[in-house]
Every structure is written in C-alpha cells, then in structure tokens.
Amino acid sequence: MTTIGFADLGVDADLVSALSDQGIETPFAIQSLTIADGLAGRDVCGKAKTGSGKTLAFGLPLVQLLSKAEPGCPTG
C-alpha cells in the first residue's frame, strides 16, 4: 500500500516542513480525502470522529491560501 504525504495532496513544501517539525508526517484519512479539494477552492463537507484530524483538514488549505493572498486585498 502506498502512503500519501501532504505534498502529494498539494500542500506547499514550507507547510510540509512545518508539519514535519511538529511530528506530523502523514495525513489521516479525513485529511487525505479533503485537503486537495480545499486547496482547489471547492466546498468540503467531512464527517469523522473526534481526534481524527478534521481541524487540520479544514485549516491547512486555509492557511496555504491565505499565505498566497496579497496583503490588503481581501479577494486574494
């Protein structure tokens, strides 16, 4: 079985490095299923148990998209 990494989902290298520094190497199932869609700007609706990584699944695409936005330009 092939392990999918955050970079495979489209997460920028600097964020992958920051995750690795925190000991987060591979995405949980909910993250693998939703991060790429979130990065593509699509709406995501996911359901998973507490502690399964939903917050990172939602937050990581948000952080990446905001880091690329122009300062002072609310539309990106």
Beta strands, then each sheet from edge to edge (+ up, - down):
end
